[in-house]
Amino acid sequence: MSATEQAGAQTLDLIIRNGMVVNAESMQRLDVGVKDGVVVALGLLDAPAAQVVDASGCFVVPGAIDVHTHFHHWVSYVGSHNADDYDTGTQAAAAGGITTVINYAFQEQGESLRAAVDRDLELAQDQANIDYGLHVVVTDQADSVVKEFPSLSADGFTSVKVFGAVTGFQLPDAGILRVLEEAAANNMLVNVHAEDGALIEHLTESFRTRGETGVEYLPRARPAQAEAIATRKIAEYAALLQAPVYFVHLSTAAALAAVRDVRSRFDKVFVETRPVYLFLEESVYERPGSEGNKYVCLPPIRSAGDSEALWAGLARGEIDTYATDHAPWRAAQKLADAPFWKIPAGVSNLQTSVPMLFSEGVRTGRLHPCRFVAVTAANPARLFGMYPKKGVIAVGSDADIAVIDPGDVRRLTAAHMHSKADYDPYEGYECHGWPRYVYSRGQLVAERGRAVSRPGRGQLIRRGASLLDTV
């Protein structure tokens, strides 16, 4: 059957012509036909269409899926929510080529997991500009709340998170084991913030006692060893229990080596990294005045050697996904006089993450275009139960599409960002390659770096089980 016959005699809503269509396993110059929010034809199309877009010289890729965002997140030691809600956060995402996010819903002390989910759903349904899902964070009473896993999984919330460190969120090891075991029994994937809480608490107290409280001490209080120890331990837990596990924001060569070792015995160990670990180095914490505060994140930014190891891991397939951990703050909040353990953690990155990875990865030859699509779209969709509805340009899939123009060169500046954060961690960076058009279910949601969507159009994605063997 020809591509035009696939499209049928109907008038299509959209044809994207002459672009290089890239999926995780293939790239080919094709036209893409869209009807009612779905891809209905691929090939050389001469069917009538309400709109035709010329993508000559561009890469046509599945809309990216950011599986690690924090919108409207309350942080008690700061005494406020972070800067972005579901509206501004998803505008920023769309402007950068991201068409689906999975946000974290945090369980409050004594609260059920369902209450945490419902709270975020109430916000998202009126605010989200693009499609969204939720992970739920288990912070309390693991023995009782795991009883909610069957109903949450059945309702399409098929992933949970645990923290090995971070005051207020840290779950004891016994709780982590319980979550791993019950999640595996309910086809849920456990996301892990892997740092060793005991070591971090000991080191932080040592610095506090000596009066060494500036941000330059943050990397020494949360060293690479803290991540490697926790990663190895929890990966070993997962292997013993045969419970699939997903390490968020992995930042060091040592932690990646720990994953590599356990994977030789248990292959259901998955890894995410984030832009700050690829594009910045720990010397940012030594910037004059309080400027280093702006870069506080957990785990902290690492060495150039760690960055190179992560780039190599992305290229080799050892790192499965690329996500932002978008947790933005206003500069005044980051620069307030506080010891390093009280500085709000997180940075804005949704609008810039995909263009930066294209610029430093695809353009430079560090990442093959197919690998770029794998880590930004296909693998997130497979791991988190959305494939092939999301994460691929194929007949029958949602028309979530970004048309990336490699000739669009722009210098990043906070003034051009949709996030409510009033500074950008990559201010002045020259980025080669930007989405010219971004479509969510066939609707234009961003054009040349500006969101043109509307709050409330995003839909909740009720997710299935992970397709672990396809990643």
Phi, psi and omega per residue, in radians:
M1 nan 2.299 3.133
S2 -1.283 2.850 3.123
A3 -1.069 -0.686 3.140
T4 -1.166 -0.666 3.076
E5 -1.137 -0.619 3.051
Q6 -0.998 -0.725 -3.106
A7 -1.247 -0.390 -3.130
G8 1.322 -3.019 -3.104
A9 -1.447 -0.095 -3.073
Q10 -1.198 2.695 2.994
T11 -1.395 2.174 3.140
L12 -1.330 2.730 3.063
D13 -1.332 -0.612 -3.020
L14 -2.696 2.404 2.899
I15 -2.181 2.245 3.013
I16 -1.793 1.964 -2.997
R17 -1.798 2.621 2.841
N18 1.213 0.224 3.132
G19 -1.620 2.868 3.028
M20 -1.549 1.831 -3.098
V21 -1.422 2.128 -3.065
V22 -2.057 2.171 2.948
N23 -2.047 3.115 -3.070
A24 -1.148 -0.450 -3.088
E25 -1.934 -0.104 -3.044
S26 -2.784 2.767 2.973
M27 -2.501 2.358 -3.045
Q28 -2.755 2.526 3.098
R29 -1.326 1.999 -3.049
L30 -2.512 2.763 2.876
D31 -1.584 2.615 3.128
V32 -2.105 2.138 3.125
G33 -1.827 2.334 -3.053
V34 -2.186 2.368 3.063
K35 -2.494 2.272 3.086
D36 0.928 0.688 3.041
G37 1.432 0.087 -3.058
V38 -2.205 2.556 3.002
V39 -1.264 2.151 -3.089
V40 -2.017 -0.214 -3.128
A41 -2.765 2.540 3.056
L42 -2.355 2.395 3.111
G43 2.458 -2.704 3.057
L44 -1.567 1.844 -2.973
L45 -1.829 2.280 2.995
D46 -2.128 0.362 3.094
A47 -1.226 2.681 3.052
P48 -1.195 2.614 -3.128
A49 -2.584 2.535 3.103
A50 -1.156 -0.550 3.125
Q51 -2.494 2.398 3.074
V52 -2.173 2.236 -3.135
V53 -2.001 2.267 3.104
D54 -1.572 2.035 -3.127
A55 -1.883 0.459 3.134
S56 -0.957 2.315 3.128
G57 1.383 0.044 -3.074
C58 -1.957 2.768 2.969
F59 -1.642 2.261 3.104
V60 -1.861 1.927 -2.977
V61 -2.188 2.753 3.015
P62 -1.058 2.463 3.052
G63 -0.936 2.400 -3.112
A64 -1.183 2.693 3.116
I65 -2.108 1.952 3.116
D66 -1.685 1.926 -3.032
V67 -1.651 0.296 -3.106
H68 -2.572 1.516 3.096
T69 -2.258 2.739 3.089
H70 -2.289 1.701 3.066
F71 -1.800 2.418 3.051
H72 0.912 0.783 -3.071
H73 -1.637 2.130 3.129
W74 -1.432 2.247 3.094
V75 -2.095 2.005 -2.971
S76 -1.142 -0.675 -3.081
Y77 -1.280 -0.263 3.030
V78 -1.607 -0.539 -3.128
G79 1.400 0.473 3.112
S80 -2.813 2.933 2.952
H81 -1.370 2.761 3.029
N82 -1.267 -3.128 -2.828
A83 -1.287 -0.595 -3.002
D84 -1.786 2.444 2.947
D85 -1.731 -2.980 -3.115
Y86 -1.179 -0.443 3.125
D87 -1.263 -1.103 -3.080
T88 -1.152 -0.600 3.116
G89 -1.103 -0.783 -3.120
T90 -1.353 -0.426 2.958
Q91 -1.083 -0.821 3.121
A92 -1.052 -0.724 3.129
A93 -1.059 -0.887 -3.120
A94 -1.030 -0.747 -3.114
A95 -1.072 -0.436 -3.138
G96 -1.746 0.126 3.083
G97 1.689 0.188 3.109
I98 -1.708 2.253 -3.075
T99 -2.017 -0.105 3.067
T100 -2.539 2.425 3.031
V101 -2.207 2.700 2.908
I102 -2.120 2.032 -3.086
N103 -1.685 2.785 3.129
Y104 -1.692 2.195 3.032
A105 -1.779 2.056 -3.027
F106 -1.641 2.218 2.994
Q107 -1.210 2.237 3.038
E108 -1.533 2.833 -3.054
Q109 -0.971 2.215 3.112
G110 1.369 0.051 -3.029
E111 -1.654 2.679 3.012
S112 -1.344 2.768 3.074
L113 -1.178 -0.617 -3.136
R114 -1.109 -0.646 3.115
A115 -1.130 -0.660 3.113
A116 -1.133 -0.745 3.116
V117 -1.114 -0.821 -3.099
D118 -1.069 -0.645 -3.141
R119 -1.084 -0.775 3.132
D120 -1.260 -0.636 3.117
L121 -1.071 -0.650 3.134
E122 -1.094 -0.653 3.101
L123 -1.262 -0.818 -2.992
A124 -1.169 -0.636 -3.003
Q125 -1.118 -0.436 3.130
D126 -1.773 -0.205 -2.997
Q127 -2.016 -0.518 -2.962
A128 -1.207 2.283 3.101
N129 -1.548 -0.363 3.139
I130 -2.282 3.042 -3.081
D131 -1.234 2.695 -3.009
Y132 -2.614 2.722 2.962
G133 -2.325 -3.130 3.141
L134 -2.358 2.414 2.780
H135 -1.722 2.619 3.047
V136 -1.982 2.367 -3.075
V137 -1.690 2.161 3.107
V138 -1.577 1.981 -3.115
T139 -2.064 -0.159 -2.953
D140 -2.722 2.547 2.985
Q141 0.925 0.911 -3.070
A142 -0.996 -0.693 -3.083
D143 -1.040 -0.582 -3.122
S144 -1.586 -0.709 -3.019
V145 -1.279 -0.342 3.085
V146 -1.114 -0.317 3.081
K147 -1.161 -0.275 3.093
E148 -1.465 -0.193 -3.052
F149 -0.995 -0.772 -3.124
P150 -1.010 -0.769 -3.108
S151 -1.272 -0.646 3.090
L152 -1.101 -0.788 3.137
S153 -1.081 -0.750 3.141
A154 -1.100 -0.496 -3.138
D155 -1.564 0.090 3.055
G156 1.624 0.248 3.049
F157 -1.859 1.488 -2.875
T158 -1.820 0.457 3.077
S159 -2.616 2.539 3.096
V160 -2.305 2.890 -3.131
K161 -2.287 2.561 3.007
V162 -2.282 2.652 3.094
F163 -1.929 2.266 3.001
G164 -1.491 -0.222 3.098
A165 -2.655 -3.061 -3.123
V166 1.568 1.931 -3.093
T167 -0.993 2.311 3.137
G168 1.671 -0.383 -3.120
F169 -2.063 -0.274 -2.990
Q170 -1.123 2.315 3.100
L171 -1.839 2.373 3.085
P172 -1.061 2.763 -3.122
D173 -0.984 -0.679 3.129
A174 -1.072 -0.646 3.093
G175 -1.200 -0.688 3.101
I176 -1.078 -0.759 3.108
L177 -1.065 -0.737 -3.141
R178 -1.109 -0.742 3.132
V179 -1.137 -0.788 3.123
L180 -0.990 -0.827 -3.077
E181 -1.116 -0.829 -3.092
E182 -1.279 -0.580 3.090
A183 -1.114 -0.777 3.129
A184 -1.039 -0.652 -3.129
A185 -1.226 -0.306 -3.086
N186 -2.049 0.374 3.099
N187 0.966 0.725 3.102
M188 -1.989 2.565 -3.140
L189 -1.748 2.305 -3.127
V190 -1.673 2.099 3.045
N191 -1.565 2.409 -3.045
V192 -2.236 2.205 2.878
H193 -1.519 1.854 -2.973
A194 -1.772 1.666 2.900
E195 -2.456 2.607 -3.123
D196 -1.480 1.874 -3.044
G197 -1.093 -0.687 -3.103
A198 -1.119 -0.764 -3.139
L199 -1.136 -0.753 -3.129
I200 -1.118 -0.763 3.120
E201 -1.078 -0.733 3.128
H202 -1.095 -0.836 -3.107
L203 -1.167 -0.740 3.141
T204 -1.065 -0.738 3.114
E205 -1.127 -0.634 3.102
S206 -1.107 -0.758 3.106
F207 -1.155 -0.715 -3.138
R208 -1.078 -0.752 -3.125
T209 -1.074 -0.611 -3.129
R210 -1.492 -0.042 -3.123
G211 1.337 0.317 -3.121
E212 -1.692 1.461 -2.955
T213 -1.964 -0.003 -3.125
G214 -1.241 2.828 -3.062
V215 -1.106 -0.386 3.140
E216 -1.117 -0.288 3.130
Y217 -1.567 -0.150 -3.104
L218 -0.973 -0.860 -3.112
P219 -1.100 -0.479 3.139
R220 -1.405 -0.454 3.083
A221 -1.421 -0.383 3.111
R222 -2.235 1.183 -2.997
P223 -1.308 2.974 3.120
A224 -0.980 -0.589 -3.128
Q225 -1.081 -0.614 -3.136
A226 -1.087 -0.681 3.104
E227 -1.270 -0.745 -3.099
A228 -1.113 -0.735 3.139
I229 -1.057 -0.859 -3.099
A230 -1.179 -0.680 3.140
T231 -1.102 -0.825 -3.140
R232 -1.101 -0.787 -3.098
K233 -1.073 -0.849 -3.066
I234 -1.286 -0.554 3.030
A235 -1.116 -0.668 3.083
E236 -1.171 -0.703 3.035
Y237 -0.967 -0.848 -3.090
A238 -1.073 -0.735 -3.135
A239 -1.107 -0.757 -3.125
L240 -1.126 -0.711 -3.110
L241 -1.516 -0.091 -3.066
Q242 0.977 0.798 -3.098
A243 -1.982 1.983 3.114
P244 -0.971 2.459 -3.060
V245 -2.459 2.584 -3.050
Y246 -2.296 1.995 -3.126
F247 -1.552 2.058 -3.133
V248 -1.399 2.751 3.051
H249 0.571 0.917 3.081
L250 -1.137 2.354 -2.935
S251 -2.167 -0.150 -2.991
T252 -2.293 2.700 3.030
A253 -1.091 -0.641 -3.108
A254 -1.145 -0.729 3.107
A255 -1.163 -0.673 3.104
L256 -1.130 -0.643 3.088
A257 -1.127 -0.669 3.096
A258 -1.099 -0.742 3.087
V259 -1.073 -0.785 -3.120
R260 -1.008 -0.730 -3.126
D261 -1.147 -0.827 -3.109
V262 -1.206 -0.580 3.126
R263 -1.080 -0.419 3.109
S264 -1.148 -0.274 -3.134
R265 -2.058 -0.381 -3.110
F266 -2.595 1.959 -2.954
D267 -1.588 0.131 3.138
K268 -1.723 0.762 3.080
V269 -1.995 2.078 -3.012
F270 -2.088 2.721 -2.956
V271 -2.373 2.397 3.007
E272 -2.053 2.529 2.886
T273 -2.227 2.997 -3.040
R274 -2.292 2.804 -3.009
P275 -0.992 -0.705 -3.052
V276 -1.021 -0.508 -3.117
Y277 -1.400 -0.283 3.103
L278 -1.651 -0.545 -2.945
F279 -1.953 -0.168 -3.126
L280 -2.232 2.820 3.104
E281 -2.218 2.771 -2.993
E282 -1.092 -0.230 3.084
S283 -1.089 -0.256 3.101
V284 -1.048 -0.456 -3.119
Y285 -1.322 -0.124 3.127
E286 -1.775 0.156 3.130
R287 -1.150 2.633 -3.009
P288 -1.121 2.751 -3.132
G289 1.092 -2.372 3.117
S290 -1.824 0.254 -3.059
E291 -1.036 -0.565 3.122
G292 -1.084 -0.425 3.113
N293 -1.009 -0.543 -3.070
K294 -1.090 -0.345 -3.028
Y295 -1.829 0.179 3.129
V296 -1.157 2.198 3.039
C297 -2.634 2.878 -3.079
L298 -2.216 2.137 -0.143
P299 -1.052 2.834 -3.130
P300 -1.250 2.924 3.076
I301 -1.139 2.505 -2.948
R302 -1.939 -2.888 -3.057
S303 -1.409 2.906 3.070
A304 -1.074 -0.637 3.114
G305 -1.112 -0.695 3.074
D306 -1.117 -0.728 3.124
S307 -1.032 -0.789 3.139
E308 -1.098 -0.671 3.114
A309 -1.119 -0.650 3.122
L310 -1.218 -0.728 3.067
W311 -1.016 -0.763 3.122
A312 -1.125 -0.680 3.110
G313 -1.137 -0.644 3.047
L314 -1.085 -0.824 -3.082
A315 -1.149 -0.655 -3.085
R316 -1.417 -0.216 -3.102
G317 1.606 0.138 3.100
E318 -1.344 -0.484 3.043
I319 -1.794 2.182 -2.952
D320 -1.531 -0.605 -3.032
T321 -2.441 2.832 3.137
Y322 -2.275 2.068 -3.092
A323 -2.488 2.846 -2.928
T324 -1.571 -0.548 -2.890
D325 0.969 0.717 -3.091
H326 -1.037 1.968 3.127
A327 -2.508 1.397 -2.956
P328 -1.464 2.672 3.076
W329 -2.396 2.799 3.002
R330 -1.349 2.618 -3.096
A331 -1.018 -0.663 -3.121
A332 -1.076 -0.610 3.113
Q333 -1.240 -0.686 -3.140
K334 -1.240 -0.570 -3.028
L335 -1.621 -0.045 3.118
A336 -1.034 2.546 -3.111
D337 -1.165 1.976 -3.096
A338 -2.778 2.646 3.007
P339 -1.149 2.788 -2.994
F340 -1.015 -0.493 -3.114
W341 -1.426 -0.046 3.102
K342 -1.959 -0.007 3.113
I343 -1.294 2.287 3.141
P344 -0.972 2.256 -3.066
A345 -1.607 2.335 3.053
G346 2.193 2.747 3.111
V347 -2.431 2.880 3.037
S348 -1.437 2.439 -3.116
N349 -2.790 -0.018 -3.018
L350 -1.117 -0.735 -3.034
Q351 -1.294 -0.399 -3.005
T352 -1.855 -0.252 -2.931
S353 -1.138 -0.824 -3.100
V354 -1.211 -0.820 3.071
P355 -1.031 -0.662 3.139
M356 -1.170 -0.705 3.114
L357 -1.157 -0.666 3.066
F358 -1.099 -0.796 -3.074
S359 -1.098 -0.869 -3.059
E360 -1.564 -0.264 -3.134
G361 -1.773 -1.189 -3.068
V362 -1.196 -0.857 -3.074
R363 -1.048 -0.664 -3.092
T364 -1.483 -0.170 -3.095
G365 1.527 0.046 3.102
R366 -1.182 -0.585 3.135
L367 -2.186 2.285 2.980
H368 -1.145 2.548 3.118
P369 -0.927 -0.649 3.117
C370 -1.147 -0.644 3.107
R371 -1.187 -0.662 3.049
F372 -0.977 -0.819 3.136
V373 -1.179 -0.647 3.137
A374 -1.035 -0.819 -3.029
V375 -1.414 -0.423 -3.125
T376 -1.642 -0.383 -3.002
A377 -2.397 -1.025 -2.988
A378 -1.169 -0.864 -3.124
N379 -1.139 -0.762 3.043
P380 -0.994 -0.705 3.139
A381 -1.139 -0.712 -3.132
R382 -1.216 -0.795 -3.094
L383 -1.149 -0.593 -3.025
F384 -1.941 0.500 2.874
G385 1.224 0.610 -3.134
M386 -2.119 -0.047 -3.053
Y387 -1.549 2.434 0.059
P388 -1.694 0.271 3.057
K389 -1.067 -0.670 3.111
K390 -2.147 2.824 2.983
G391 1.554 0.065 -3.113
V392 -2.694 2.574 2.973
I393 -1.714 1.788 -3.084
A394 -2.647 2.700 3.107
V395 -1.031 2.210 -3.126
G396 1.722 -0.236 3.123
S397 -1.480 2.736 3.035
D398 -1.015 2.474 3.125
A399 -1.450 1.128 3.016
D400 -1.665 1.861 -2.906
I401 -2.477 2.399 2.990
A402 -2.071 2.317 3.084
V403 -1.804 1.805 -3.031
I404 -1.648 2.176 3.134
D405 -1.709 1.864 -3.116
P406 -1.167 -0.269 3.126
G407 -1.574 -0.030 3.118
D408 -1.479 1.840 -3.099
V409 -1.920 2.229 3.129
R410 -2.543 2.633 3.122
R411 -1.657 2.193 -3.044
L412 -1.260 2.380 3.095
T413 -2.633 2.511 -3.094
A414 -1.023 -0.507 -3.105
A415 -1.099 -0.372 -3.094
H416 -1.768 0.159 -3.082
M417 -1.736 2.620 3.108
H418 -1.480 -0.370 3.138
S419 -1.057 2.612 3.055
K420 -1.329 -0.140 2.997
A421 -1.077 2.377 -3.061
D422 -1.783 0.294 2.972
Y423 -2.506 2.763 3.113
D424 -2.156 2.309 -3.093
P425 -1.158 -0.275 -3.128
Y426 -1.967 0.462 -3.115
E427 -0.854 2.202 3.095
G428 1.595 -0.163 3.132
Y429 -1.162 2.342 3.110
E430 -1.609 2.016 -3.031
C431 -1.853 2.201 -3.137
H432 -1.829 1.852 3.134
G433 2.016 2.085 -3.076
W434 -2.569 2.542 3.101
P435 -1.123 2.123 3.067
R436 -1.323 -0.761 3.083
Y437 -2.370 2.518 3.065
V438 -2.295 2.223 -3.118
Y439 -2.047 2.358 3.027
S440 -2.050 2.005 -3.026
R441 0.849 0.780 3.044
G442 1.427 -0.105 3.138
Q443 -1.718 2.355 3.096
L444 -1.187 2.114 3.136
V445 -2.027 -0.200 3.068
A446 -2.736 2.563 3.117
E447 -2.456 2.090 3.088
R448 0.873 0.840 3.019
G449 1.517 0.050 3.133
R450 -2.131 2.273 3.094
A451 -1.214 2.400 3.093
V452 -2.238 0.443 -3.085
S453 -1.632 -3.008 3.107
R454 -2.374 2.489 3.118
P455 -1.120 2.448 3.122
G456 1.678 -0.155 3.129
R457 -1.402 -0.346 3.122
G458 -1.143 2.553 -3.129
Q459 -1.991 2.540 3.031
L460 -1.209 2.264 3.043
I461 -1.698 1.959 3.033
R462 -1.510 1.989 -2.889
R463 -1.644 2.668 3.059
G464 -1.618 -2.902 3.111
A465 -1.287 2.739 3.095
S466 -1.126 2.527 3.007
L467 -1.698 1.236 -2.919
L468 -1.130 -0.576 -3.067
D469 -1.347 -0.093 -3.111
T470 -1.790 -0.039 -3.112
V471 -1.550 nan nan
